[in-house]
């Protein structure tokens, strides 16, 4: 009877040495899978923002900007007024959708559309439709940017994180100031708010309220556009920079900053007392 041959010490040590290699190989494959999966997720999250950018580029390349001019508005004014007269509800919904789309793809022409709102619908309805369209479009950019660029904010350095925390602590007031006085482009404020991790409700409310004063000026300008078109002239878009218009809006921005300054001062006194 032949006994089974026992494994030698060399065979046992060889198997032991091969085991870590197998584990390491599986770990590498898992890591590669994680990287490819995270890459797919990041691309998927960027897709809405990329689609908005592509839509804006196509709009400009295909000559869409020529439709967002005062000349185009004056040329088609009778047709648009006829549409409003036939069905004011449909015309209002179409206007809000067009304004939201223009804001979402971030192409020039917001001032002309705002004037058109006053021209077609009057002061208060026009103001409401303008603010609604702008808020909807800005919210679309905000959500797309938050989904696609949220990871960048998480990987920011300590200084950037401190700035983000300070912005989020008084997000409503800061956003209100940026909307009241458009120091930075409208689309840039949308992206910054998303990167700062601002809550959606605060963003929507701050945007809606913050754009009312400036929109009111241009909608008011649109209510008298019939006379401007009849005279063959163009509206004065620089009206918003006149002191009689700009100073009250700047005063509102200062009022929005007062709670922030008061809070910072109180925090400074508390640190000194400690």
C-alpha positions as CSV (number, residue, x, y, z in Angstrom):
1,X,0.0,0.0,0.0
2,X,1.4,3.4,-1.1
3,X,0.9,6.3,1.2
4,X,0.0,9.7,-0.3
5,X,3.0,12.0,-0.7
6,X,3.0,14.9,1.7
7,X,3.7,18.4,0.3
8,X,7.2,19.6,1.0
9,X,8.1,22.9,2.8
10,X,9.1,24.5,-0.5
11,X,5.7,23.7,-2.1
12,X,3.9,25.1,0.9
13,X,6.0,28.3,0.9
14,X,5.5,28.7,-2.9
15,X,1.7,28.5,-2.5
16,X,1.9,31.0,0.4
17,X,3.9,33.4,-1.8
18,X,1.5,33.1,-4.7
19,X,-1.6,34.0,-2.5
20,X,-0.7,37.7,-2.0
21,X,-0.1,38.0,-5.7
22,X,-3.6,36.7,-6.4
23,X,-5.0,39.1,-3.8
24,X,-3.0,42.0,-5.2
25,X,-4.2,41.2,-8.8
26,X,-7.8,41.2,-7.7
27,X,-7.3,44.5,-5.8
28,X,-5.8,46.1,-8.9
29,X,-8.8,45.0,-11.0
30,X,-11.1,46.4,-8.3
31,X,-9.3,49.7,-8.3
32,X,-9.4,49.9,-12.1
33,X,-13.2,49.2,-11.9
34,X,-13.6,51.9,-9.3
35,X,-11.7,54.5,-11.4
36,X,-13.7,53.7,-14.5
37,X,-16.9,53.7,-12.6
38,X,-16.2,57.1,-10.9
39,X,-15.1,58.5,-14.3
40,X,-18.4,57.4,-15.8
41,X,-20.4,58.9,-12.9
42,X,-18.5,62.2,-13.3
43,X,-19.1,62.4,-17.0
44,X,-22.8,61.5,-16.4
45,X,-23.1,64.3,-13.9
46,X,-21.4,66.8,-16.2
47,X,-23.8,66.0,-19.0
48,X,-26.5,68.5,-18.2
49,X,-24.0,71.3,-17.9
50,X,-22.3,70.3,-21.2
51,X,-25.7,70.1,-23.0
52,X,-26.4,73.7,-21.9
53,X,-23.0,74.9,-23.0
54,X,-23.4,73.1,-26.4
55,X,-26.9,74.6,-26.8
56,X,-25.6,78.1,-26.2
57,X,-22.7,77.6,-28.6
58,X,-25.1,76.3,-31.3
59,X,-27.5,79.2,-30.8
60,X,-24.7,81.7,-31.4
61,X,-23.2,79.8,-34.3
62,X,-26.5,79.4,-36.1
63,X,-27.2,83.1,-35.9
64,X,-29.8,83.0,-33.1
65,X,-28.2,86.2,-31.6
66,X,-29.7,88.2,-34.5
67,X,-33.2,87.5,-33.1
68,X,-32.3,89.0,-29.7
69,X,-31.8,92.5,-30.9
70,X,-33.9,95.7,-30.8
71,X,-34.1,95.7,-34.6
72,X,-35.7,92.2,-34.6
73,X,-38.0,93.2,-31.8
74,X,-39.2,96.3,-33.7
75,X,-39.6,94.4,-37.0
76,X,-41.8,91.7,-35.4
77,X,-43.6,93.9,-32.9
78,X,-46.9,93.8,-34.6
79,X,-46.9,90.0,-35.1
80,X,-46.0,89.5,-31.4
81,X,-48.7,91.9,-30.2
82,X,-51.2,90.1,-32.4
83,X,-50.2,86.8,-30.7
84,X,-50.7,88.3,-27.3
85,X,-54.1,89.7,-28.3
86,X,-55.3,86.3,-29.6
87,X,-54.2,84.2,-26.6
88,X,-52.5,86.0,-23.8
89,X,-52.0,82.9,-21.7
90,X,-50.2,81.0,-24.5
91,X,-48.2,84.0,-25.3
92,X,-47.2,84.4,-21.6
93,X,-46.2,80.8,-21.3
94,X,-44.1,81.0,-24.5
95,X,-42.4,84.1,-23.3
96,X,-41.5,82.6,-19.9
97,X,-40.2,79.5,-21.7
98,X,-38.1,81.6,-24.1
99,X,-36.7,83.7,-21.3
100,X,-35.9,80.6,-19.2
101,X,-34.1,79.0,-22.2
102,X,-32.1,82.2,-23.0
103,X,-31.0,82.4,-19.3
104,X,-30.2,78.6,-19.1
105,X,-27.9,78.6,-22.2
106,X,-26.3,81.9,-21.0
107,X,-26.4,83.8,-24.3
108,X,-26.7,87.7,-24.6
109,X,-30.1,89.2,-25.0
110,X,-31.6,89.3,-21.5
111,X,-32.1,93.1,-21.7
112,X,-33.9,92.9,-25.0
113,X,-36.2,90.2,-23.7
114,X,-36.9,92.2,-20.6
115,X,-37.9,95.2,-22.6
116,X,-40.0,92.9,-24.8
117,X,-41.9,91.8,-21.6
118,X,-42.9,95.3,-20.8
119,X,-43.8,96.0,-24.4
120,X,-46.0,93.0,-24.9
121,X,-47.6,92.5,-21.5
122,X,-47.4,95.8,-19.7
123,X,-45.5,96.7,-16.5
124,X,-46.7,94.3,-13.8
125,X,-47.5,91.2,-15.8
126,X,-44.4,91.7,-17.9
127,X,-42.3,92.1,-14.7
128,X,-43.7,88.9,-13.3
129,X,-43.1,86.9,-16.5
130,X,-39.5,88.2,-16.8
131,X,-38.7,87.4,-13.2
132,X,-40.2,83.9,-13.5
133,X,-38.4,83.1,-16.7
134,X,-35.1,84.3,-15.4
135,X,-35.4,82.4,-12.1
136,X,-36.4,79.2,-13.9
137,X,-33.4,79.5,-16.3
138,X,-31.0,80.4,-13.5
139,X,-32.2,77.5,-11.4
140,X,-31.6,75.1,-14.3
141,X,-27.9,76.3,-14.6
142,X,-27.5,76.1,-10.8
143,X,-28.8,72.5,-10.6
144,X,-26.7,71.4,-13.6
145,X,-23.6,73.0,-12.1
146,X,-24.2,71.6,-8.7
147,X,-24.5,68.1,-10.1
148,X,-21.5,68.4,-12.4
149,X,-19.1,70.5,-10.4
150,X,-20.0,69.6,-6.9
151,X,-16.9,67.3,-6.6
152,X,-14.6,70.3,-7.3
153,X,-15.9,72.0,-4.2
154,X,-15.2,69.0,-2.1
155,X,-11.6,68.8,-3.3
156,X,-10.9,72.4,-2.6
157,X,-8.1,73.5,-0.2
158,X,-8.7,74.7,3.3
159,X,-8.7,78.4,2.3
160,X,-11.3,77.8,-0.3
161,X,-13.4,75.8,2.2
162,X,-13.3,78.7,4.7
163,X,-14.5,81.1,2.0
164,X,-17.2,78.6,1.1
165,X,-18.3,78.3,4.7
166,X,-18.4,82.0,5.1
167,X,-20.5,82.4,1.9
168,X,-22.9,79.7,2.9
169,X,-23.4,81.2,6.4
170,X,-24.9,84.4,4.8
171,X,-25.8,83.0,1.4
172,X,-29.1,84.7,1.0
173,X,-27.6,88.2,1.7
174,X,-24.6,87.7,-0.5
175,X,-26.7,86.4,-3.4
176,X,-29.1,89.3,-3.0
177,X,-26.3,91.8,-3.3
178,X,-24.9,90.0,-6.4
179,X,-28.3,90.0,-8.0
180,X,-29.1,93.6,-7.2
181,X,-25.8,95.0,-8.5
182,X,-24.7,92.8,-11.4
183,X,-20.9,93.3,-10.8
184,X,-20.3,89.8,-12.2
185,X,-22.1,88.1,-15.2
186,X,-25.4,86.5,-14.4
187,X,-24.1,83.0,-15.4
188,X,-21.0,83.3,-13.3
189,X,-23.1,83.9,-10.2
190,X,-25.1,80.8,-11.0
191,X,-21.9,78.7,-11.1
192,X,-20.4,80.2,-7.9
193,X,-23.6,79.6,-6.0
194,X,-23.5,76.0,-7.0
195,X,-19.8,75.5,-6.1
196,X,-20.5,77.1,-2.7
197,X,-23.1,74.5,-2.0
198,X,-25.9,76.9,-1.5
199,X,-29.3,75.4,-0.7
200,X,-31.8,75.4,-3.6
201,X,-34.6,77.2,-1.7
202,X,-32.2,80.1,-0.7
203,X,-30.9,80.3,-4.2
204,X,-34.3,80.5,-5.8
205,X,-35.6,83.1,-3.3
206,X,-32.5,85.2,-3.5
207,X,-32.5,85.1,-7.3
208,X,-36.2,85.9,-7.6
209,X,-36.1,88.9,-5.2
210,X,-32.7,90.2,-6.3
211,X,-33.5,90.6,-10.0
212,X,-36.8,92.5,-9.4
213,X,-35.4,96.1,-9.2
214,X,-33.2,95.8,-12.3
215,X,-35.9,94.0,-14.2
216,X,-38.4,96.7,-13.2
217,X,-36.3,99.4,-14.9
218,X,-36.1,97.6,-18.2
219,X,-39.7,96.4,-18.2
220,X,-40.7,100.1,-17.6
221,X,-38.6,101.0,-20.6
222,X,-40.4,98.4,-22.6
223,X,-43.8,99.9,-21.8
224,X,-42.9,103.0,-23.8
225,X,-41.3,101.1,-26.6
226,X,-44.2,101.7,-29.0
227,X,-43.3,105.4,-29.2
228,X,-39.6,104.5,-29.6
229,X,-40.4,102.1,-32.5
230,X,-42.6,104.7,-34.2
231,X,-39.9,107.3,-34.0
232,X,-37.4,104.8,-35.5
233,X,-35.1,105.1,-32.5
234,X,-33.5,102.4,-30.1
235,X,-34.1,102.4,-26.4
236,X,-31.5,103.7,-24.0
237,X,-30.1,100.5,-22.4
238,X,-27.7,102.6,-20.3
239,X,-30.6,103.9,-18.3
240,X,-29.8,101.5,-15.5
241,X,-26.5,103.2,-14.9
242,X,-28.0,106.7,-14.4
243,X,-27.6,107.9,-10.8
244,X,-31.3,108.3,-10.3
245,X,-31.7,104.5,-11.1
246,X,-28.4,103.0,-9.9
247,X,-28.3,104.7,-6.5
248,X,-31.6,103.3,-5.1
249,X,-30.6,99.8,-6.3
250,X,-27.2,100.3,-4.6
251,X,-29.0,101.4,-1.5
252,X,-31.0,98.1,-1.5
253,X,-27.7,96.2,-1.8
254,X,-26.2,98.0,1.2
255,X,-29.4,97.2,3.2
256,X,-28.9,93.5,2.3
257,X,-25.4,93.6,3.6
258,X,-26.2,95.2,6.9
259,X,-27.3,91.9,8.7
260,X,-24.0,90.3,7.5
261,X,-21.9,93.2,8.8
262,X,-23.8,93.2,12.1
263,X,-23.3,89.4,12.5
264,X,-19.5,89.7,11.8
265,X,-19.2,92.6,14.3
266,X,-21.0,90.6,17.0
267,X,-18.8,87.6,16.4
268,X,-15.7,89.8,16.7
269,X,-16.8,91.2,20.0
270,X,-17.5,87.7,21.3
271,X,-14.0,86.6,20.3
272,X,-12.4,89.6,22.0
273,X,-14.4,89.0,25.2
274,X,-13.1,85.4,25.4
